[in-house]
Amino acid sequence: MFTLHLRALARALTLAALGSAALLAHAQTPAWPTKPVTLVVGFAAGGSADILARALSQKLTTALGQPVVVDNKPGAGATIATAGVASAQADGHTLLLVTSGHAGSGALYPTLRYDPIKAFAPVVKLAASPVVVVVPASQPWKTLPELLDAARKAPGTLNYAAGGGGATTTALAAEFLKKDAQVDMVQVPYRGSGPALTALLAGEVQVGFEIPSSALPHIQSGKLRPLAVTSRTRSAALPDVPTVIDQGIRNFDVIGWFGVLAPAGTPQPVVARLNREINAILQQPDVRERLSGLGLEATGGTPEEFQKLIESDTQRYGEAIRRMGIKVE
């Protein structure tokens, strides 16, 4: 009898301890969000990163019950905006929409004031897309080989637009293509895809390397002619456009991605909720349809998966940048 009472008492104490621990954990979980959330974009309005950020912010505003405001801070290949978020308060109220060019920023900008990996807490990968090589409809080239032949015959005379500076997948795709095809074209940097496309349409440059989400409206209107996509397989958004591999350059594969980062030290419950809410948003049919129409594939996943992607691409891009001697002017 006495033993039974002891067992009951032990069980009661255990339950009480567990309850107290749960209450303590709940009390330590930060109330969030308590004010508007800022989603920083390191590129000018009108580009693919901006389009995606604004689509996401609308849905997150509803999910979080607080306004999610997009703040465009273009310049220096998005490193100005990224540095600002790296030093922001790690409370979940300042986030960064990042592109895969983030993985090459450390190699391109050796004097960065932040570590591209250690300064951030990964939240989620949003979407993926190839790069599309485009030229104005007024230009004579109908295929990628025709463009490359023209570049070989007149080295250093063809200019291409690099939206967002050097630390972007579009700019790196151009550098990889120049190396593999052994051609000399001159990069003209712009503060984002929007200004780069404006320059391309105005004839200031002859070639563009763009994410389909930015270029698609101009391709559909007939103002731009797509010559190739940089993925191993054709893009669902541009099924009639051959890949770079299809046109004679073996093993060429460059995929851009977008994701959300928070400052390092952001509370894990905040990161977990953001990940959960954004994954749910990416599953919504209207969101998937909108992204598909822009040439983007909705992805999602865990923070850990996104971290591994950033680390692997940082190594891949860094090695390529150093090997090719790419420098940002």
C-alpha positions in Angstrom: 0.0 0.0 0.0 2.8 2.3 1.0 4.6 1.4 -2.2 1.5 2.3 -4.3 1.3 5.7 -2.6 5.0 6.4 -3.4 4.4 5.4 -7.0 1.4 7.7 -7.2 3.3 10.5 -5.6 6.3 10.0 -8.0 4.0 10.1 -10.9 2.3 13.2 -9.7 5.6 15.0 -9.2 6.8 13.9 -12.7 3.6 15.3 -14.3 4.0 18.5 -12.3 7.6 18.9 -13.4 6.7 18.3 -17.1 3.8 20.8 -16.8 6.2 23.4 -15.2 8.7 22.8 -18.0 6.1 23.3 -20.7 4.8 26.5 -19.0 8.4 27.8 -18.8 9.1 27.0 -22.4 5.9 28.7 -23.4 6.8 31.7 -21.3 10.3 31.9 -22.9 8.8 31.7 -26.5 8.9 35.2 -27.8 5.6 36.9 -28.8 6.1 37.5 -32.5 5.4 39.4 -34.6 4.7 42.5 -32.4 5.1 45.0 -35.2 5.4 45.2 -39.0 8.0 42.9 -40.6 10.4 44.2 -43.1 11.4 42.0 -46.0 14.6 43.6 -47.5 15.4 43.0 -51.2 18.9 43.9 -52.5 17.7 44.7 -56.0 15.7 47.4 -57.7 11.9 47.2 -58.1 10.6 45.3 -61.2 13.1 42.4 -61.2 12.5 38.8 -60.3 13.5 39.1 -56.7 11.2 42.1 -56.2 8.3 40.3 -57.9 8.6 37.3 -55.7 9.1 39.4 -52.5 5.9 41.3 -53.1 3.9 38.1 -53.9 5.2 36.6 -50.6 4.7 39.7 -48.5 0.9 39.8 -49.4 0.4 36.3 -48.2 2.6 36.6 -45.1 0.7 39.7 -44.1 -2.4 37.6 -43.8 -0.7 34.7 -42.2 1.2 36.7 -39.5 -1.5 39.3 -38.7 1.1 42.1 -39.2 2.1 44.0 -42.3 5.0 42.6 -44.2 6.7 45.5 -46.0 9.1 45.1 -48.9 12.1 47.4 -48.7 14.2 47.6 -51.9 17.9 48.5 -51.2 19.8 47.9 -54.4 23.5 48.3 -54.9 26.8 46.4 -54.9 25.3 43.1 -55.9 22.9 43.1 -53.0 25.7 43.3 -50.5 24.6 46.7 -49.1 21.1 45.3 -48.2 22.6 42.0 -47.0 25.0 43.9 -44.7 22.1 45.9 -43.2 20.1 42.7 -42.4 23.2 41.0 -41.0 23.5 43.8 -38.4 19.8 44.1 -37.7 18.2 43.1 -34.5 17.7 39.3 -34.5 14.0 39.4 -33.4 12.3 38.2 -36.6 11.1 41.6 -37.7 13.8 42.1 -40.3 14.2 39.5 -43.1 16.2 39.2 -46.3 15.0 37.8 -49.6 18.2 36.4 -51.1 19.1 35.0 -54.5 21.6 32.3 -55.3 24.1 35.0 -56.1 24.5 35.3 -52.3 26.6 32.1 -52.5 29.2 33.9 -54.7 29.3 37.1 -52.8 32.2 36.1 -50.4 34.5 35.3 -53.3 33.5 38.4 -55.4 33.7 40.8 -52.5 36.6 39.7 -50.2 36.2 42.8 -47.9 32.6 42.0 -46.9 31.7 43.2 -43.4 29.7 40.0 -42.8 30.1 36.2 -43.3 27.5 35.1 -45.9 26.9 31.9 -44.0 27.6 32.6 -40.4 25.8 35.9 -40.2 22.4 34.5 -41.1 19.8 32.0 -40.0 18.3 30.2 -43.0 14.5 30.2 -43.1 13.4 28.5 -46.3 14.2 28.1 -50.0 11.3 29.7 -52.0 11.8 28.9 -55.6 14.2 27.8 -58.4 14.7 28.8 -62.0 17.2 28.6 -64.8 18.6 31.7 -66.5 17.4 32.7 -70.0 19.8 34.3 -72.6 17.8 37.0 -74.4 18.5 39.5 -77.1 16.3 42.4 -78.4 14.1 41.4 -81.4 15.9 44.0 -83.5 19.2 41.9 -83.2 19.9 39.4 -86.0 20.8 36.4 -83.9 18.2 33.6 -83.9 20.2 31.0 -82.0 22.9 30.9 -79.3 25.6 29.6 -81.7 24.9 32.6 -84.0 25.4 35.0 -81.0 28.6 33.2 -79.9 29.9 33.3 -83.5 29.3 37.1 -83.6 31.1 37.5 -80.3 34.1 35.5 -81.5 34.4 37.5 -84.7 34.4 40.8 -82.8 35.9 40.2 -79.4 35.0 42.8 -76.7 32.4 44.6 -78.8 29.2 43.0 -77.6 27.8 44.2 -74.3 25.6 42.2 -71.9 23.5 43.5 -69.0 24.3 42.2 -65.5 21.4 43.1 -63.2 22.4 43.5 -59.6 26.2 43.7 -60.2 28.4 40.7 -60.1 27.0 38.7 -57.2 24.0 37.3 -59.0 23.4 34.0 -60.7 22.6 35.8 -63.9 26.0 37.5 -64.0 27.7 34.3 -63.0 25.9 32.4 -65.7 27.2 34.9 -68.2 30.8 34.4 -67.0 30.5 30.6 -67.1 29.1 30.8 -70.7 31.9 33.1 -71.8 34.5 30.7 -70.4 33.0 27.5 -71.8 32.3 29.1 -75.2 35.6 31.0 -75.2 34.1 34.3 -76.2 34.7 37.9 -75.0 31.7 40.0 -74.1 31.7 43.0 -71.9 29.6 43.1 -68.7 27.6 46.3 -68.1 26.3 46.3 -64.5 22.9 47.6 -63.4 21.3 47.9 -60.0 18.8 45.1 -60.7 16.9 43.1 -63.3 14.4 46.0 -63.9 17.1 48.6 -65.0 19.0 45.9 -66.9 15.9 45.0 -68.9 15.2 48.7 -69.6 18.7 49.1 -70.9 18.3 45.9 -73.1 15.0 47.0 -74.5 16.5 50.5 -75.2 19.4 49.0 -77.1 22.1 50.1 -74.7 23.3 46.5 -74.5 22.9 43.7 -77.0 22.5 40.7 -74.7 20.7 39.9 -71.5 21.0 37.1 -68.9 17.7 37.1 -67.0 15.5 34.9 -64.7 12.4 34.1 -66.8 10.1 35.8 -64.3 11.6 39.1 -65.3 12.0 38.5 -69.0 8.8 36.6 -69.8 6.5 39.5 -70.4 8.9 41.0 -72.9 9.4 37.6 -74.6 5.6 37.2 -74.8 5.2 40.7 -76.3 7.9 39.9 -78.9 10.3 42.6 -77.8 12.9 40.1 -76.6 14.0 36.9 -78.3 15.1 33.9 -76.1 18.1 32.0 -77.3 18.8 29.5 -74.5 18.1 28.4 -71.0 20.9 27.4 -68.7 19.4 24.4 -67.0 20.0 20.8 -68.0 16.4 20.4 -69.1 14.1 22.9 -70.8 12.0 25.3 -68.7 8.3 24.7 -68.3 7.8 28.4 -68.8 9.8 28.4 -72.1 9.3 24.8 -73.4 10.3 25.8 -77.0 13.6 27.4 -76.0 16.6 25.0 -76.2 19.1 24.6 -73.4 22.7 25.7 -73.7 23.6 22.0 -73.7 21.2 21.4 -76.6 23.3 23.9 -78.6 26.6 22.3 -78.2 28.1 23.3 -74.8 28.3 20.1 -72.7 27.5 19.9 -69.0 26.3 23.5 -68.7 24.0 23.8 -65.8 23.2 27.0 -63.9 20.1 27.2 -61.7 19.1 30.3 -59.8 17.2 30.1 -56.5 15.5 32.4 -54.1 15.1 32.1 -50.3 14.6 33.9 -47.0 17.2 34.6 -44.4 17.0 36.1 -40.9 19.9 37.6 -38.9 21.9 35.0 -37.0 20.5 34.5 -33.5 16.9 34.9 -34.5 14.9 32.7 -32.0 14.3 29.2 -33.3 10.5 29.4 -32.6 10.3 32.5 -34.9 12.3 30.7 -37.6 10.2 27.6 -37.3 7.0 29.6 -37.6 8.2 31.5 -40.6 9.3 28.2 -42.2 5.9 26.7 -41.5 3.9 29.7 -42.8 6.0 30.1 -46.0 5.9 26.4 -46.8 2.1 26.5 -46.5 2.0 29.6 -48.8 4.1 27.8 -51.4 1.6 25.0 -51.5 -1.4 27.3 -52.3 -2.6 26.7 -55.9 -2.8 30.3 -56.8 0.8 30.9 -55.6 2.2 27.9 -57.5 0.3 29.0 -60.6 1.6 32.5 -60.3 5.2 31.3 -59.8 4.9 28.9 -62.7 3.7 31.7 -65.0 6.8 33.6 -64.0 9.1 30.7 -64.9 9.7 29.8 -61.2 9.3 26.4 -59.5 8.0 26.7 -56.0 10.2 24.6 -53.7 10.1 25.1 -49.9 11.7 22.7 -47.5 13.4 22.9 -44.1 15.9 25.5 -42.8 18.5 22.7 -42.6 18.0 21.8 -46.3 18.4 25.5 -47.3 21.6 25.8 -45.2 23.1 22.8 -47.0 22.3 24.4 -50.4 23.8 27.7 -49.4 27.0 26.0 -48.2 27.4 23.8 -51.3 26.8 26.6 -53.7 29.1 28.9 -51.8 31.9 26.3 -52.3 30.9 25.7 -56.0 30.6 29.4 -56.9 33.6 30.5 -54.9 35.9 27.9 -56.6 34.6 28.9 -60.0 35.0 32.7 -59.4 38.5 32.3 -58.1 39.4 29.8 -60.9 38.2 32.2 -63.6 39.6 35.3 -61.9 36.2 37.1 -61.9 36.4 40.5 -60.3 33.8 43.1 -59.5 34.8 46.5 -60.9 
